[in-house]
Amino acid sequence: MPRSTTWFTHFTRGAARISGKPLTFLAAAGLILLWALTGPIFHYSDTWQLVINTSTTVITFLMVFVIQSTQNRDSEAMHVKLDEIIRSIEVANNCMLDLEELEEDELDQIRSEFQLLASKARQTIRDQPSTGSPT
């Protein structure tokens, strides 16, 4: 991993871990409650409203990058794991490796082929005589 992204990866991993905890949620809810309770003190002024609007907007904006980074990393790891499973099974079709790099129409074509295979498999099951045992 390039050195320049290491700090960002560590930061986003930690931020995602912390932000997903119940205590973090409770702290955020507490801050909102505290803000609401201070409304009468500040006479519900525009500045009082601006504080919560600006704070939540900035936090949301930054969290988008944290979430996207963690989702990208998780997705990439899952793709690598799935590719390893496909590669390790002898009868698997290795052209399925790295499908996420295909164009949408290419994926649609492969999906259609698998839907056809699934449909044929379901029809085969329907055509078999019932054995009387529950499935």
Solvent accessible surface area in square Angstrom, and as a share of the most:
residue,aa,sasa,rsa
1,M,154,0.69
2,P,93,0.59
3,R,203,0.74
4,S,81,0.52
5,T,61,0.36
6,T,28,0.17
7,W,167,0.59
8,F,73,0.30
9,T,15,0.09
10,H,113,0.50
11,F,116,0.48
12,T,0,0.00
13,R,89,0.32
14,G,21,0.20
15,A,22,0.17
16,A,32,0.25
17,R,141,0.52
18,I,109,0.56
19,S,45,0.29
20,G,65,0.62
21,K,102,0.43
22,P,105,0.66
23,L,138,0.69
24,T,46,0.27
25,F,142,0.59
26,L,110,0.55
27,A,58,0.45
28,A,49,0.38
29,A,43,0.33
30,G,36,0.34
31,L,119,0.59
32,I,89,0.45
33,L,108,0.54
34,L,105,0.52
35,W,58,0.20
36,A,44,0.34
37,L,116,0.58
38,T,30,0.17
39,G,0,0.00
40,P,75,0.47
41,I,123,0.63
42,F,112,0.47
43,H,154,0.69
44,Y,121,0.46
45,S,43,0.28
46,D,121,0.63
47,T,93,0.54
48,W,27,0.09
49,Q,81,0.36
50,L,112,0.56
51,V,83,0.48
52,I,33,0.17
53,N,84,0.43
54,T,68,0.39
55,S,46,0.30
56,T,60,0.35
57,T,88,0.51
58,V,76,0.44
59,I,107,0.55
60,T,83,0.48
61,F,125,0.52
62,L,99,0.49
63,M,50,0.23
64,V,85,0.49
65,F,103,0.43
66,V,8,0.05
67,I,85,0.43
68,Q,91,0.40
69,S,19,0.12
70,T,20,0.12
71,Q,105,0.47
72,N,82,0.42
73,R,57,0.21
74,D,90,0.47
75,S,50,0.32
76,E,117,0.53
77,A,45,0.35
78,M,119,0.53
79,H,60,0.27
80,V,94,0.54
81,K,135,0.57
82,L,88,0.44
83,D,35,0.18
84,E,83,0.37
85,I,93,0.47
86,I,41,0.21
87,R,135,0.49
88,S,68,0.44
89,I,84,0.42
90,E,172,0.77
91,V,143,0.82
92,A,31,0.24
93,N,85,0.44
94,N,83,0.43
95,C,85,0.51
96,M,33,0.15
97,L,53,0.26
98,D,69,0.36
99,L,43,0.21
100,E,72,0.33
101,E,126,0.56
102,L,62,0.31
103,E,116,0.52
104,E,118,0.53
105,D,100,0.52
106,E,75,0.33
107,L,44,0.22
108,D,60,0.31
109,Q,115,0.51
110,I,35,0.18
111,R,117,0.43
112,S,63,0.41
113,E,90,0.40
114,F,98,0.41
115,Q,109,0.48
116,L,104,0.52
117,L,109,0.54
118,A,40,0.31
119,S,53,0.34
120,K,119,0.50
121,A,54,0.42
122,R,121,0.44
123,Q,86,0.38
124,T,76,0.44
125,I,121,0.61
126,R,156,0.57
127,D,99,0.51
128,Q,109,0.48
129,P,119,0.75
130,S,107,0.69
131,T,123,0.72
132,G,71,0.68
133,S,70,0.45
134,P,131,0.83
135,T,187,1.08
